[in-house]
Amino acid sequence: MKVDLQYNNDISFEDFKVQILNDYEIAVISRECSLLGRREVLTGKAKFGIFGDGKELPQLAMARAFKNGDFRSGYYRDQTFMMALGNLTPKEFFHGLYATTNLEKEPMSAGRQMGGHFVTHSLNEDGTWKDLTAQKNSSADISPTAGQMPRLLGLAQASKIYRNVKGIDAAKFSNNGNEVAWGTIGNASTSEGHFFETINAAGVLQVPMVISVWDDNYGISVHAKHQTTKEDISEILKGFQRTEKAKGYEILKVNGWDYTALIHAYENASDIAREEHVPVLIHVKELTQPQGHSTSGSHERYKSEARLQWERDNDCNKRFREWILEIGIATDDELKALEKDIRKNVRTAKKEAWNEFLNPHKKAKDTLLTILEKVSLSSPNKVFISRIKNDLIAIDEPIKKDLASKARKALRYLIGEDSPAKKELIAWIDAFYAENQPKFSSHLHSELPNNVLSIPEIEATYDENPEKVDGRVILRDNFDKLFSMYPEALIFGEDSGAIGDVNQGLEGLQKKYGELRVADTGIREATIVGQGIGLALRGLRPIAEIQYLDYLLYGLQTLSDDLATLLYRTVGKQKAPLIIRTRGHRLEGIWHSGSQMGGIIHLLRGIYILVPRNMVKAAGFYNTLLKSDEPAIVIESLNGYRLKEDLPNNLGELCTPVGVVETLKEGADITVLSYGSTLRIVLQVAEELREVGIDVEVIDAQSLLPFDVHHDMLKSIQKTNRLLVVDEDVPGGCSAYLIHEIVEKQGAYNYLDSAPQTLTANSHRPAYATDGDYFSKPNAEDIFEKIYGMMHETNPVDYPKLK
């Protein structure tokens, strides 16, 4: 089924004929998979289907121009392309539809994503990189429309870095930057901001990127006239067309049913992008969608009969077949025979996939039924258990949920019993979950020995009389060490280059390491994040700088849907160890403050969230992260860059451990947890509370995700029996998460003599200036009175009422 890619125009007619028929075979196979896939959904065997029918021909042309080392960043209609590369078989297609939880049978995500989401494996079993230059690569798809675009920018930029930055070991990642990043998107999704931001950024950066817009004139039921100005994306992008005097795009337009024009367009695009590092947009028009948008509806509801007839007449597979007959490549009988064999083979693949999906469940069902029979015979609740058993017997095609649910419901009727059969049922349930829960829950973070949590702490060391410097100097000098140690490391963001970031944490480093390694970007956070993801997917170690914490929200969709889920949705087969550098906490105004923290920690599970209290700790986090290969966000204290700190003599080496809290002051009366800039106020108040006889234990969270993996908070509370979390986030935000972690997860409720409490900011954003900060967020007096009030509640004699 794999295309024998030909790039030489001087081939014999027989070779040409074989090439054409191979392409036609793949087109028909893909179409048959789409048709049968829809039926499988409508009969209930699959949950949902969204297919690539109507887009087959341009994807075949793209596959012919796609070379080893290239990367795809596409969307859920690219099945023909993946089949053409040999990276998707019909059986794998159906395993994806059924959500088979076996990575060997369903190599795209082992059932974690719906069908139509494609990926190639970049990593070996031990987590080391495969040779990406020796294979054709696809980054892992996501469903959100245009969500694939930011990542595409970074995949393309990596080629530019590898071509122009010396000293990087590119052996497994690039052949002198000759790789092209290929993006695909539906015409309606070009209305998204991610698309336009990526288009602009790629034009500025001049990276080898080819974007294909599959244009079938609709976005679900909404016509192009409601989607795009002039109903034509390439028309409105004409201003991006390059000229002799100005850099820009090469823009090509081609009909999706015209095989020879498509082949020519894609070969041309490949040459331009690959050789000149110029981005190319290919607008593929006059495509169709034979079965409508997805299995959720019918396009007959919103398309006129005239439009439907036009689609039948101009279906790309139909037009391709007519062209083959017209130029004498094959006869009608030969094509009919080929099509008959294809339909038979695809049906066989579907049947085999379904049986392979179902058989393990049937075996588990038989075992469970035997156990339920034993349980029913030994229990006074036989009639109820037998009913559950009979319900399970009636399920001819069980799934894992059926088995788990029936077994657990049967256990309810055995409360108070102690029979061997009950023990056998419990053992079956435990074993079933031990085997199957990881198939749905593993790889939120790295599970390899070199994961971030395994990197040991290296404490900062100092000269006998250490120099006191601004915090930003510590960061600057530490980054200097890192860039000299890691040639593949680079940093970029708004104002990061020429002026060395707005707080001078990168001062002078662009001049030393060059404009590609320490780079300025436009004001475009979504694609700054996307650059980082794509660069990291290709073996580089990017640090993407988001100037202020609240600007992170511009890139939140890309962080949440793409980066945070990447390792999980590929079951550990792709990684993007991107570090996001940003700053926030206690700024005196509505913006750039810590009010977003609760949202960040909940929306970005899968990314480490680190909140260093000072720049030595921040430097240590960067060093730790570069020793491992996992994504993280480091939120520096915005008001700490000009505060004096002792200058360590082991910059570049010191490591702050991830997931470890630090006790800054020991105490006996109450445990107070905080993080970031607020911690400085807590420490100040802890000293003031000594004057009234209250001994506070102050703990720095340091890491929010993960939090306190050694459960040191529990040890503190076992001593003090009281807990207060002080947080500049809104009520119910990060503080609620921390209380859950400590009280419920660590079991601290067993040792509390009073209710755990929080002291947070107000529900609104902080108002401007010093007074705004004082009246919006926890201040020193708030903290003092809160702690004193908690002590008064438990011991009013020693701590009389304050007011």
N, C-alpha and C positions, 0 to 999 in steps of 0.2 A: 504493500500500500504506500510505501514511502516514495516520494518524488525523487527521481535521479536528476538532481539539479544540473542544468546546463547553462553555462555562461558564454560558451563559444558559439558565435553565429554561424560558423562554417561547419555545420553538421549535415550528415546525409539525410535524404528524405525518409529512410527507414528509421533512423534515430529520431527524427522529428516526429514521425508517426507514433513511435513508442511513447515519446514525451507527451504528446497530445492525449493519447488514450490513457496514459497513467493519470493525467490530470482529470480527465473525464471520469475515470473510475473513482477517484477520490471525491469528486463533486457529487457523484451519485450515492456513494457510501454515506457521505455526510448528510445528504438530504434524506436518505432512508432512515438514518438514525434519528433525525428530527421528527419525521412522520411517526415512527414507532414510539419515540419518546413521548410525544403528546398523548398517544393512546395509553401508554403505561400510566400516565398521570390520571387520565380520565377514568381508567378502570380501578384506580386506587392503589396500584402497586408503588407508585412514586408520589411524592408530596407536591412537587411543583416543577415546572419545566419552562426554561427559556432557551431558545435554540438559535442556531446560526443559519437557518434556511433563508435563501435569497441573497446571501452574502458570499456564496461559495467561490465564484470566479475571481474576484479581486484578491481573496485570501490565497488562492493558488498562485497568483502573480506575485504577491508579497513573499510567499514562501520561496519562490525561485530566486529572489534577490537577497534573501536572508542568509547570512554566512555564519560559520562557526565564530563564537565570541560575541555575536550580536545579542541584544536583549530585546524582548518584547515587553511592553506595558500596555495591556489591552483591557478588553471588557468581555462580557459573557456571551458574545456571539461569534467568537473566533475559533470554533471547533474545527472548521475545515483547515484553517492554518495549522493548528496543532497536529491534525491528522497528516497533513502534507509533509510535515517535518518528521513524521514517525514517532511523535511524542504522545499520541492518543490513538488507541485502537477502539473499534466498536464495543468490544467487551468492557474496556475501561470506561467508555462513555456511559454505558448502562450501569456499571457499578457506581459511578458518580451520581446517577439519577436515583439509585436505590439507597444511597448513603451507606455503602459498605464500609465498615470500620477496620478494614485491612489495607494497610498502605501499599502492599505489594499488588493488590487487586485494584485499588482505587488510589493511584499515586498522586492525585492532585491535592487531596486533603484528608484522605481516609474518612470521608463522610462528614467532615466538620463544616464544609461549605456545600451549598446546593450545586448541582451540576452546572457546567458551563464556566466554572472558575478554574483557571488553568495555572500550572506552575511546573517548572523543571527543578530538579534537585541540585543545589549548589554545594551541598556539604556531604562529606563522607560520614560513616556511622560514628566516628569519633569526634565529629564536629569540625574537622579540618576541611579546608577548601578543596573541592574538585578543581581540575584544570578547566576553567570556564572558557578558555580560548579553544578547547577541543570539542566543545559541544554548542548546540544552539539553545539559547537560554530564554526562559520566560519568568519574569517576576510574578509573584503571586497576586492574582486578581482580587479585587474587592467589588462589592455591588454598588456602593453609592455612585451616582452618575458623575462622571468627570473626576472621580476620586483617584483614577489612575494617572492623571496628568502631572501633578507635582513630582511624583516619583520618577516619571519619564525624564524630566529635566536633569535630575541627578545622574540617571543612567547614562545620558548622553554626555554630560559634563565630565564624567569619569574618563572618557576617551581623550578629552582635551587635556586633562591633568596628566594622564599617562604619556601623552605625546610630548608635553612641554616641560614637565617637572622631572629633573634628573635625580637619581639616587634611590628611586622607589623600586623594590623588587616586584616587577610586573609579570613574572613568568607565568603565573596561573590566571592572570586577569586581563592582559592586553597585549596585542601585537602592535606596538608603536601607535596606539590610539586609533587603529583602523576600524574599530567596531562602531556600528550604528545602533542607536536605540530607536525601536519602532513602536509607535503608539497607535492605538485604534480607538475610535469613539463614534458613537451615533450622532447623526446630524442635530438632533434635538438637544443632546447633552452639551453641544458647543455653546449653549446659552448660559451655562454655569460659569461663575466667576473663576473657578480653578482653571478652566480652559483658557480664558483670556489672559489670566495672570501668567500661565505657562507659556503661551504664545509670545507674550511680550518679553519675558525673561530669556527665552531661548533665542529670540532675535537679538537681544543685547549681548548675550554670552557667545553667540555664534558657535553652537554645538551641533554635532552630527546626529540629528534627530529627524525622523520621517514620521509625520502624523497622517494617518488615513482617516478620513471622515466618511463613514458608510451612510449614504444619504438615500433613505427610502421615503422621504417627504413627510414623515410623521414622527411624533414623539408619543408613544402609546396611541391615544385617540386624537391627539392635538396636531392639527396640520401645521406645516412649516410657516405659513403666513402668521401664525401666532407665536412662533418660536424665534424667527430670525429676520432681521431687517432685510428687505429685498428678497426674502426666502432663499438666500444663497450665501453660505458662509464664505466661500472663496471670493465672492464679489465684494463683500464688505471688508475682507482682509487685504484687498489690493494695495492698501497703503503700506503693508509690510513687504511687498515685493521688492527684492533687491534691484539695484541699478548699478551702472558703472561707477557712480559717485558715492553710493550709500549702501552699507551692508543691510541685509534683511533676509527674507525668505525667497526660496524658489517655490512658486505656487503652480501646481498642475491640476488640470481638471480632465476627467475621463469618465466615460460611461461604464457602468458596472457589468454590462453584458458583452462588452467588446474585448474579446480575449487578446488579440494582437496588440491593441492599444494599451491594455492593462500591462502586458508583459513589458512593452517599451517604456511605459511611464515608470514602472517600479525599478527597472534596470537603470533608467536615467536618474531617478531619485537616489538610488543606492550609490551610484558613482559620485554624484554631487556631494552628498552628505559624507561619504566615506573619505573621499580624497580632499575635499575643500573645507570640511567641517562647517558646512552651511546647512541650516535647518530647511526642511522641505515639507510643504503641506500638499497632500494629494486629496482632492475633493472627488470622491467616487459617487457619481450621480446615477439616477435612473435605476436604483436597486429596488427590490421588492421584499415583501414580508409575507410569504405564502400562507402562513398559519396565524398571522397576527402577532401581537407583541409577545404574549406568553400564554400559558395554559389557563390563566385567570379569566380570559374573555375571548370574544370573537370579533375580528375586525370587520365582519359584515355589518356590525351595528353602526359603524361610523364612516365606512367608505361607500361611495356610490357604486352602482353597478358598472358604470363606465370606468371608474378607477379600478375596480376589481378585474374587469376584462383586460384593461391595459396591463395589469400586473401578470395576468395569466399569459398574455401575448409576449411580454418582455421579461419573463423569468429568466435569470442569467443561465441556469442549467439548460432551459429549453433553447435559448439563443445559441448557446455553445454547441448543443447537439445539432442544430440546423447548420451551423458553420462547418462542423466536422463532415456532415453529409455533403455540403456544398463543395468543399475542396477535395473530396474523395479520400479522406483519411480512413473511412470505414463505411460499410453499407448499413442500411437500416436494420437488416436481419442480424448483422454482427453486433450492432449496438443493443438490439433487443435481447440477444442471447447474453451479452455482458450484463445488462440490467437485471435479467432474471437471476443470474448467478449471484449478483450483489444482493438482491432482496433476500435470497435464500441464506446467504452467509450472514447478513446482518440479523435476520430472525434467529439464526442459530446462536450468534453471539449474545443476543438478548436473552435467549432461553438459558444459555450456560451461565450468564451473569446472575440471573434470577436464582437459579439453583444453587450457585455458589454462595449467594447472599443468604438463602433460606436454610440450607442444609444444617449449618451449625446451630441454628435456632431450633430446628426440628429435633436434633439430637439432645439439646438441652431440655426441650419440652418432654421428651420421653423419660429422661432421668428424673425430672421434677415430678412427673405424673406417678412414677414408681414411689417416690418419697411421700407424696400426698396420700397415696393409697395406704402406706404404712401408718402415716399419722392418723388418718381417719379411723383405722381399725383399732388404734390404741387410745382414742380420745372419746370422752362422753359427748363431744360436739361433732360427732361423725357426720350428721346430716348437713351441717353447715360447710364442713370441709369438703364433703363429697360434691356439694353444689359448686364450689370453687373449682374442684377437679374437673367436673363435667363441663363447666364453662371453658376451661382451658382445652379440653378435648375438642370442643366445637370450633376452636380457632385453627383452621387448616394451615394458615400461613402466618405463624407467630413472629413477632419481633421481640427485641430485648425487653421493651417496656411491658409487654404482655406477661412475660415470664417473671420479671421482678415484681410486678404488681400482684399477681396471683399468689406468689410465694409469701409475700409480706402480709397480704390479707389473711392467708391461712394461719399465720403465726398469731394473729389476734385471738383466735379461738383456742389457743393453747396456753393462755395465761394461767399461771399457777400449776401447770403440769410439768412433769420431769421424766419424760420417757426417752428411750434411745431414739425413737423416731423423731421427736421434737429436736433433739440434739443434731440429728442428721439434717433436718430441714434448716436449722440455724447455720450449720456448717456449709450447706449448699448456698444459702443466701450470701454468707460472708465471702465464699469463694467466687460466686458469680459477680459480686461487686468488686472484689479485688482484681478480677480479670477485666471487667468491662468499664468501670468508672474511669480508669486512666485513658481509655480510648476516646473519652469525651472531655477530659480535664487536664491532660498532661501538657507540658511545654508552655505554660504561661511564662515561665522564665527558663533559662538554660538549666538542663539537668546533667551537664557534663562536669567533670572534676575541676575545671578551671573557671567555674562560674564566679560571679562577682563576690558572692558571700564567702568564697573560699580564700579570697585574697587577704592575707593577714595584715594586721595593723603594723605600721612602722611609725613610731612616734617622732614628732619633730625634735630635733636636737639643736642646741644653741652653743655659741661661743661663751666663754666665761662672762664677758660683758657684752651681751648682744646689742646690736644696733637697733634702735627703734625707728621704724619706717611706716609710711602710710600703708594701709592694707593693700592698696592697688599695686604697690611695688612688689609685694610678695607674689601676687598673681602674675604680674608681668614677668618677673624673673623665673617663676615656675614654668610658665608657658614657654619661655625661651629654652629652658632645659628640655622640655618635652619635644619641641620641634626639632631640636638637635638629636634627640634619642630616637624619634619616630619619623622617618622621612615620609611615611604615608599619612601623617597627621596634617590636617589643614583646618583653618577656621575662617568663617565668613559671616557677614551680617551687616546691618545698617551701621555705618560709621566705624566698622571694625578695622578697616585698612589704614587709610592715610593718616587719620588722627589717632589711631590706636584705641578705639572705642570711646564712648562718651565719658567714661570714667578713667581712661588712660591705663586700663589693665593690659593693653597690648601695645603700649607705647614703643615705637621704634622697630617693631617686629616685622612690619611689611617691608621696610627698607632692607632688613637683614635676610628675610626668607622669600621675598618676592611677592608679586601681586596675585599669583594664583594660590599660594598657600595661606596668605593672610589678606583676605579680599573684602572689598566693599560690595554691597548688593543694593538693589533698589528697595523701596519700601513695599515689601511683598512677602509677608510672613508665611503664607501657605506654601509658596515655592521655595522659601529658604528651608523650611522643613523638608519639602520634597527633594531639594538638592541633597540634603543630608542622607535621606533614605536611599536614594539611588546611588550615591557615591559609596555608601557603606555596603550596599548589595554587591558592589564590584571590588571589594577588598580594601578600600581606603578607610581611614579613620577620621571622619569629619566631626568638627565641633561647630554646630550651627548656632549662631548667636541671635536670640530674640531680645531686642533691646530692653524691653520692660515686661514684667510679668503679665500685665493685662493684655499686651500685644500677642501673648501666647494664644489668646482666644481666636485670633485670625487663622491660626494653623491648627486649631483643636480638632477639626474633623479629620485632617490628615494624620495627626498624632494618634487619635483614638481609633479610627477605622483601619488605618494602614500599619503604622509602626507598632502600636501596642499589641496588635493581634498577629503580627507576622510570624513569629516563632510558633505560636499556637496553631494558626490555620495551615501551616506547612508541616506540622508535626515535627518540627526541628530540622527541616530540610533547607531552610533559608534563614539567614540572619542579617540584621542591619544594626551593628553596634554604634548607633548614632548617639552623640552626646549633645544635648541642648543646653546651652549656657544662657541664663537669664538672670534678672535681678528684681527684687521687690522688697516688701516688708517696711512698714512704718513710714512710708513716704507721706508727707503732709499734704494730702489731696485725694480726690476721688480716684485718680488713676495710679497705676503702677504699684498698688498696695497689695496686701495679702488676702483680700476678700474673696478671691477666686479659688482658694486652696481646697475647699471642700469639693468643688466641682472637679478640680484637676485630679485629686486622688481617687475619685470614683470613676471618672471617665477614662483614665489612663492606666488601668490595671494591665500589667505586662511591661510597664516602664518604671524604673526605679525613680522615686521622687526624693531628692536629697536637699536638706535645708541647713547648710552650715552656718554657724553663728558668727564666724569670722573668716578672714581670708586664708589663714593657715589651714583651717579645716576644709575650706573650699579647694585649695590647692591639693590637699591630700585626697579629696574625692576624685579630682581629675586624674591623679596618678593611679589611683586604684582602678578606675574605669578603663584606662588605657592598658592595664595589665590583663584585662579580661575582654569579653566581646559581647556585652549586653547594652541595650539602650537605657539612657537615664536623662533626667532633667536635674540640673544643679541650679538652685535658686540662691544667688548671692544676696547678702544684705546690702541693700542700696545705700543705706546711711553709714556703711562701714568702710568705704574706700579711703576716706581721709582720717580714719581713726588709727592711732599709732598701735603697732604690734611689734613684738620682738621678731627679728629676722632670723629664721632658721638657717642652719648651715648645711642642711640636707635637702634643699629644694630639688624637686624632680624625683626624689626617692621616698620621702615621707608618704604614708598612706593612711587615710581615714577609713576605718572599716564601715562597710555598708550594713545596715540593719542592726547597729549596735548603739544603745543609748550611752550617755556619759554622765556620771554623777559629778557635778561641779562643786557642790557643797553638801557635806553630810549633815544629817539632823535626825532628831528623835521624835518630833511631834507631828509632822505632816509632810507628805510627799507632794511636791509641786513640779509638774511637768510643763515645759514650754519649748520653744524653738525659735530660731532666727533672731531678729532684732529685739523682740519682746523679752527674750531671755536676759538681756542686760538689765532691763528694768526689774525683772524678778530677782536677780542677784542683789541689786541695790536694796530692794525691799526686804529681802531675807536678812540683811545686816541690820536694818532698822527694827525688824521684829525682835531681834535679840534684846533690845532695850525694854521690851515688855515681857520677856521671858519665854518667847516662842522660838523653838529651834526647828528651822525649816530645812528639809532635804530638797535640794534643787537638782533636777535632772534635765539634761538636754536631749530631746528626741533624736536629733541629727538626721535620721532617715524616717520619712513618713511611709514610704513604700520601699522595702518592707519595714515594719516597725518592730524593734526589740525582739530579735529572733532568739535571744538567750533568756528572755523573760526576767530581766533584771528589775523591771518595774515591780514585779510580784515580790521579789526579795525585799525591795524597799518598803512596800506596803505591809509586808509581814512584820516589819519593824515599827513603822509609824502608825499603821491602822487608819490612815486618812489619806484622801487623794483630792487634789485640785489640778485641773488642766487649765492653763492660761493660754489663750489663743487669740490672735488678732483677726481670725476669720469670723464670719457671721455665726450667730447662734445655730446650733445643730449642724454645723459644717465639719471642719476637721476635728474639732474637739469631741463631737459625738462619735466619730470614727475611733479616736484614741481611747475614749471611755469603753467602747465596745471591745477593742483589742485588749485592754487591761482587765476590765471587770468580767467580761464574758469569756473571752478566748483564753486569757491567762488564769482565770478563776479567782481573781482578787476579791470578789464579793465575800469569800469565806473569811477574809481577814480585816474587813472594814468595820469600824465601830460607828461610823456615820455614813450618810449617803455620799457617794462620790459626786463632786460638783465641777462645774465649768465656769470660767470667767472669760467672756468673749467680747468681741466688738459689738456694736449695735447692728441692727439688721440692714441699715443703709450703708452705702459706701462712705468712707471717711471724708469729712469736710476739709476744705483747704486751710493751710497754714497751721501754726503750732497749736492754736486754740482748737482748730478743727480736729487735729489728731487727739488732743487731750479729751475732748468731749465725745469722740467717736469710738475710740479704742481703749482697751484696758490701760489705765495710767497707774502710776505708783501708788496713789492713794486708794484707787479701786482695789488693787491687789492687797495692800495692807489691810484694808477694812474687810475684804472677803475672807482672808485667812484668819484674822482676829475673830470675825463672826463665827466661823466654823469652830474655832477653839472655845468660844463663849458657849456655843450650843452644847458642847460636851462637858465643859467645866466652867459654869457661870460664876463659881466662887473665886477661882483664880483669875478669871478673865471677865470682869464685870462688863455689862453692856456698854458699848462705845457711845451710842446715841439713841 
